[in-house]
Structures are given as structure tokens and as C-alpha cells.
Amino acid sequence: MEAKPDAPPPTPEKVPLPRQLFRKEAQAHFDAAINAEIGLVERLVWFWSNHFCVNADATVMAGGFEREAIRPHVLGRFEDMLLAVECHPAMLLYLNNEQSIGPESVAGINRDKGLNENLAREILELHTLGVRTVYSQADVTNFAKVLTGWTVLPPVSNPDHGGEFAFLGRAHEPGIQTVIGNAYAEGGVAQGRVVLADLARHPATARHVATKLARHFIADDPPSALVERLTQRYLDTDGDLKEVTIALIAASESWVPEQSKIKRPNEWIAAALRATGEPGDIPRILQASNLLGEPLWRPPAPKGFSDDNAAWLDGLGQRLEIANAFAHREGLSHEPEAVMETALGPLASTETRSTIARAESRPQALTMLLMTPEFLRR
Amino acid sequence: MPSSSLVPTRRELLLGSSALFAWALVPGKARAEGRDPRLLTIVLRGAVDGLAVVAPVGDPDWLKLRGDKALTLEGQTPALPLDGFFALNPAMPNLHRLYQADQATIVHAVATPYRERSHFDGQDVLESGEVKPGAVDTGWLNRALGALAPGERVDTGGRQAFAVGPIAPLVVRGPAPVLAWVPPRLPPVGDETTMRLLDLYNHTDPALARALEERNGLAAIARAGGMTSEPDDDRPALQIGGIEQVRKYFSEAAGAAAKFLARAEGPRVGALALDGWDTHVNEGVAKGRLANLLGALDGAISEIETNMGDAWRETAVVLITEFGRTARINGNDGTDHGTATVAILAGGALKGGRVLADWPGLKETDLHERRDLRATTDLRAVLKGLLKDHLGVDEQALVMNVFPDSLAVPPTSGLLA
């Protein structure tokens, strides 16, 4: 989905362009989630955007990255998403590959600059195989050599194509490289594409992806039988994420009544807006995300935001304050019990129902509704 | 104090307040009579225990009813005597001072026509002025302004009606234009809300309970002022250090409203809502939660008086709540939803120093459904009296538009000086 075409901003001279871009991308990001008829695809977008995270402090393209590299592929093939991600300028900038130069390349011989292993390491450790799996330091170095020349055209010297991906042959390390036991012939940019395709098919990647999906959607410690099934489905379908997602939905573990996961802050914010039908004011949404420790597109590290409950339990008090503020702005115009039906329906326990019914005011009822276990969890 | 010095600057206002209040047009008829009246309505949401605000210390059944939770004129925290029969909660010295200066009136055993016990519906009746909940989306205060004939309104110079809060309280919503001002700071999370959530978590989700307890350091407080302690303990009451925030919020909210109303060209009618009165557990009448809330309210009344300056003489503040609480204390040292309660009127425009009550008595057979203080005064009579004599709203309009189906409830006369 594209960001909505917007009228020119009313005061472009006051808000710097990068910030305008960020806000519009953020608005599109939340709008899509808030207005989705069925939230699953948006949840997948959020999941994969966090799996392949970039940081908005490193690039103005964080929102564009999600739109261009993540969103089109969440029900497609993992390999296609992986390729789109790793050659996206936002990722190349975030993980410092744009200046990685092969030591034996033309540029490397001429200039005293060298290899940057950051992107190669995170692809192996975080994006595909998983930490402490089948790769060695030599694999990281060799893969980094494969990826040399994957860069971003500098805007200053390229008014028409600045900021786009480019393969710079003169920075590319020549020769055959061996990664995880496979020798890859020299082939320019194609060499890296072949490595990524092989990584996408690797059983360790299948298991890594299956584990992360199950941890995000099902439980902090996902049942190993489920991880096994998802891994197998991934391998059977050559990394078809639609098929893996269907397997996840079909799993009996997805349908247990216990809500074991705590919604991450941004999921909780989106859920509050969906439940009340409030459109959401993007500066306020972003302020709340920041306060709750999940600043949009600003993860603390390339690993992304945690998917463990423990990471988010500490913020419960802040959630209460944000719920209270939200309820005092919007709470008078909502029937708390109607919102409860919309948001929770049969999930609402007897205790929760009576807590909401006995609230002393509509704002208090809405505050508590957003803070009920059923609303905080999923 | 000259009123010009009280005119709040934009910055002052942006920084100064955090309530939902709203105000609207100026009653021109009264102005034509050489008066410039101000009316501020404060809705106390959650159902205030009227017997704990103004205690019938002269009623022979009072001590029997509330035992050691009854306010009396003796003890560590003696109530403040009003008229020999009634006494005021000791947390409200400012209101007591105003009462003694004939600038405050208490109406007791008062209630709206609503006889069920749902907060939302009760607030709807209280603020809409209708007999039943859910009837209209407008409030009696706004419709009262609408009832002032257009020609009588002072609305020169493009002056607009004004409101604070993105959503004004129902009482001031309606056809008469209301301009809302959005407060930068919102009310703090009430202890009551936190305790209710904690209670829910303790029953259904212990992990969340632990997280919330740790966050708020509540465990210690629940032990100190919670379920087992006596309210007369010297240990801290059921507060999470939040009362200072509440106190500040109440004062800022009411104080900012007063600054607007005091302005020479400002609005003349406003409304705001203050929450937190639903004291089911550990009510803390003389010491504790309710005492703290009443203290905060007393501070807010004082702030209004100060900020009104000279305009205080022409001011009436009316404090109302959706219903009262049970006459007896429940099993948790609190009170449950009841019927009749108090309404408080304060301001220089009043003929104060009086408790208006047709006292129903406290014997079991006197009580409404053998549990609640019986309502002997219809709150609409008091409000109609204020609107008629203070703002100059036509009596027929009061019945037609403001309080429908209130023909049998004539306005209380003689409320004003």
C-alpha cells in the first residue's frame, strides 16, 4: 500500500523535510493498521519490519523501507523480501555497507579504505541463519566481500538518482568467495543475490524465522512442535510466507483461549484507536510510542524490539498514564460497554465486565478498559 | 484587585490548567439590570457521600448509623459546626469560612429525579437535566443559555463562547456555541482507578498485578492504608503520593475557569468536571481518601475565590454530583451507590450561611429502600432557582427547554443575596 497522496503541507518552511517525511510515513503506517478490516496482514508488516529493522536516525527512508521492501512481500517469498531488504538504501545506510570496499577492488587498491562487515554479519546473525548457528567469522568476512559495491548513489552528485541503490563494480571485491561451505563465482551483483537466495533456503533460516514468528504470535517460549511444523512448511514451500502464515493460523496453538502475549506498545496504541474508532493524532501517537519504549522505526539495536513479555511489563504504569490521558480526551464520547464489546467481545471476563460497568465515570471506564488484562494481552 | 490584572495571558492559560471546563454566552438581561453574574458549575463525578461532607451531627440516629466512621464535633478531627444540627467535614476550612461569611449554602438530602444506581446514567440525568438517561445530547446549562432570548445576549465584538477540553462536560454541551480550549495537561491517574485495576489483576492476572504494584510501590501502601487498617491509624492513607497531583489539578482547573469568568469581556458561564468520588473501599472520611479529595476541592474553591477577584461578589459556584452513597458503611469501610446527597453553593452572590434541608431522618424506615438517605429536595429546584434569579432565565423556558417535565418542581427562591 502506498502512503496516501497528501495536500502540500501547510507550513513546509517550519517542519524540516525529513521530519515531514517521517510523520507522513508514520501516519500511513498507523492508518493502515487502524483502518485494516482484518489486522493480520498489518501485524505481519509490523513483525517483518521489526525483524528486518532499520533506524530512522540513520536514514530518512525508514518508512519508505517498510513500504517498499517489507510490505509487498509479507505474503510472498522470504527470498524476495530478503533481497528487497538487503539492497534497500535504508538498510545499506543503517548497517554501513554503502562505504564497504573490497580490499582488492579498484577502489580498494587506490584508496586506503576497506571492508565493513556490519551488514554481512547481521544478515547471517539476525536476518537469516540466526546467532550461533552454522556460520563462522570467515563466512562473515567472505560474505562482506561478496556485498562490497552494494551502495547508495550520493544525492549530491546524482540529482536524478541520488539515494537509489547502485552496484559499484569498482568497489566490489573480485574473485570467488566461499560462504557456509559454498563457493560463489565472481558475478558482480549477481554473486550477492545468489548467496542471499541460498541463505533464504537454508534450514537454519527456516528454523530461525519459524521460531520468531511463533514467539511473536504465540508465546515467549513457543511450543517446539509448532516451531517444527512451521519450519517444515517453510522448507516444503521454498520459503513461501503465505503458506507459513496459513500454517500458523491453522495451528491449534493459535486458538487456545489464554492470551499469553502482552501487546507491544504500538499494537496496544493501534488497538485502542481501533476499539474507539478515534482517528489518532500522529504527534500524540508518536509521543506515546516513545514514552512506552517502542519509538517507531528507532529500535535500540539491529536486533529490533524485544518480543518477550518481560520487556514490556515494566511499562505498565506508563500505559496506565497514557490510557488515562487518552480517556480524558476522548472518554466522554464513548459508551464504555460498547467499546468493550467491539474490542473484547466474548474475551471479556466476568470480572472485567463488572469492573467496567462499575466505573465511576466514562473516562475511568475507558482507562480501565484499555488496561484490562484482555486488552493488554493478545 | 482590579480585574485587568487577573486577565490570564495565553501562556498562563496554556500552562495553568488541565480540567474539562466549558463556558458560553453572557446573560444580557442580568447585565441590563446592572448586574454581571458569573455561574460556574462543577460536576463531581463518582457520587459524593453527602453524609461525609456535611454530617447531621444533631440527628440522634447518626452515631448508630455510621458508628466510629461518623463525623462528630469531638475527637482528633472534629467536624466544623454549621448550624447546630449539621457540621462540615474538617477537610474544608475554606468552605467553612465562606459559610460563616454568608457566602456558602449547603443543600442536603437533595437528588436528581434519577433513582437507579448507575454512574453513567446518573451523570447523564444530572447533566442533561432530563428525567431519564440517554434522552438528549445536550446539557441544561447550555440550554439555559439558549433560553436567554438572542437579543438579550451580549455577544458583541465577535466574542465567542468558550470551553476548555476537547470534549466539554455534557452539562454545557448543546446548541449555544461553545468554544473549547484544550488543556495541555490532563488529570492524573486517580488512586481509585489504580486500586480498581489492581483488584481486577489480583483476581485474573497476577503477573500484571505484580508489575503494577512494583511500578507504583503499591504493595506497601495497600498494607499501610489498605484493606485491614483502621482509618484512624497514623499510618498513611490509601494514597499513592497522587493527592498532591490531584490537589494541584483541582486548583488549576477551577482556578483557570475563574480567570476566564473574571475577565471584563470574558464568558459568564462555565462548567468543569472533577472525578474520583466513588469511595467503595476505605472511604477515609475524616482522614484518608475522601478527606484528601475534599481538601483538594476546598483548595479549588479558594482558588476560584482568589482568581475571581472583584467578580467574586457576583459569582455563584454550584457543586453537584450524580447521586449519594449508602447511609451505612459497607464491609470494606466504604459506601456503595445511594440516592440523596449534598449540593454545595458558594460565591459572593449568594445569601449563604444556611443549610437548606427538609431532613428525612436516619432511622431505618426513614431511609430510601432502607439503605439510602431519602431525597426530600429535587436538585432541579435548586438549579432552576439559580438560573432564574442569578442569570435571569425565564421561568417558562426553564420548564420548556432547560428542565423538561419539571413543572411540579418550582425554582427555589431566595438563594441569592
Interface residues (C-beta under 8 A of the other chain):
Chain A: N309 L313 D314 L316 G317 L320 E321 N324 A325 H328 R329 E330 G331 L332 S333 E335 P336 S349 E351 T352 T355 A357 R358 A359 E360 S361 R362 P363 Q364 A365 T367 M368 M371 T372 P373 L376 R377
Chain B: L20 R45 G46 A47 S118 H119 F120 Q123 P166 I167 P169 L170 L186 P187 P188 V189 G190 E192 T193 T194 R196 L197 D199 L200 Y201 H203 T204 D205 A207 L208 A211 L212 R215 N216 A273 D275 G276 W277 D278
